[in-house]
């Protein structure tokens, strides 16, 4: 898989993870801070649409499982952060 593509997706993931570290600090779960974190997370998730569109174009149709192990941890972490963002915003799970 293209190294630049992988790096851009993983860089966005690291930025998301770093932003959410704030919830572990005192006052990290205050409503004003939650809104700020959720807004930043939504922006970062939106920025991932282009790299994922490129990834979709690179992976041949019906060959998802051939590349599954390369992206498994990244996908798991991104899905968790998406669900966590939703939960912080309104207390529901996706």
URNOR-V558930 format. One record per residue. RES is the residue in one small letter. SS is DSSP state (H for helix, E for strand, L for the rest). OMEGA is omega in degrees with one decimal (999 if undefined). NEAR is the number of other ideal C-beta (glycine too) atoms within 8 Angstrom. Layout:
res: <RES | RES>
ss: <SS | SS>
omega: <OMEGA | OMEGA>
near: <NEAR | NEAR>
//
This chain:
res: <x | x | x | x | x | x | x | x | x | x | x | x | x | x | x | x | x | x | x | x | x | x | x | x | x | x | x | x | x | x | x | x | x | x | x | x | x | x | x | x | x | x | x | x | x | x | x | x | x | x | x | x | x | x | x | x | x | x | x | x | x | x | x | x | x | x | x | x | x | x | x | x | x | x | x | x | x | x | x | x | x | x | x | x | x | x | x | x | x | x | x | x | x | x>
ss: <L | L | H | H | H | H | H | H | H | H | H | H | H | H | H | H | H | H | H | H | H | H | H | H | L | L | L | L | L | L | H | H | H | H | H | H | H | H | H | H | H | H | H | H | H | H | H | H | H | H | H | H | H | H | H | H | H | H | L | L | L | L | L | H | H | H | H | H | H | H | H | H | H | H | H | H | H | H | H | H | H | H | H | H | H | H | H | H | H | H | L | L | L | L>
omega: <-178.1 | -177.7 | -179.3 | 178.6 | 179.5 | 179.7 | -178.6 | 179.1 | -179.0 | 176.0 | 177.3 | 177.2 | 179.3 | 178.3 | 175.9 | -180.0 | 179.5 | 179.3 | -177.4 | 174.5 | -179.1 | -178.7 | -179.4 | -177.9 | 178.8 | -180.0 | -177.0 | -179.9 | 174.1 | -173.5 | -179.2 | 179.1 | 178.5 | 179.5 | 178.7 | 178.7 | -179.2 | 178.8 | 179.6 | 179.1 | 179.6 | 177.5 | -179.7 | 177.2 | 177.8 | -179.9 | 179.5 | -177.2 | -179.9 | 177.9 | 179.5 | 174.1 | 176.8 | 178.0 | 178.6 | 179.8 | -176.8 | -177.2 | 179.5 | 179.8 | 179.5 | 177.2 | 179.6 | -173.8 | 176.4 | -177.3 | -174.6 | -176.2 | 179.8 | -171.8 | -172.1 | -177.4 | 179.0 | 179.1 | -178.9 | -178.9 | 178.4 | 178.3 | 177.2 | -178.6 | 175.8 | 178.8 | 179.2 | 177.3 | 179.3 | -179.0 | 177.8 | -177.4 | -174.1 | 175.8 | 177.6 | 176.4 | 179.4 | 999>
near: <9 | 7 | 6 | 6 | 12 | 10 | 8 | 9 | 13 | 9 | 8 | 12 | 12 | 8 | 9 | 13 | 10 | 7 | 11 | 11 | 8 | 9 | 9 | 5 | 7 | 3 | 6 | 9 | 6 | 7 | 5 | 6 | 11 | 11 | 9 | 8 | 14 | 11 | 8 | 9 | 14 | 9 | 8 | 12 | 12 | 7 | 8 | 11 | 8 | 7 | 11 | 9 | 8 | 10 | 12 | 7 | 6 | 8 | 11 | 4 | 4 | 4 | 8 | 7 | 5 | 6 | 10 | 8 | 5 | 7 | 9 | 8 | 6 | 10 | 8 | 8 | 10 | 12 | 8 | 8 | 13 | 11 | 10 | 9 | 13 | 11 | 10 | 9 | 9 | 5 | 4 | 6 | 5 | 5>
//
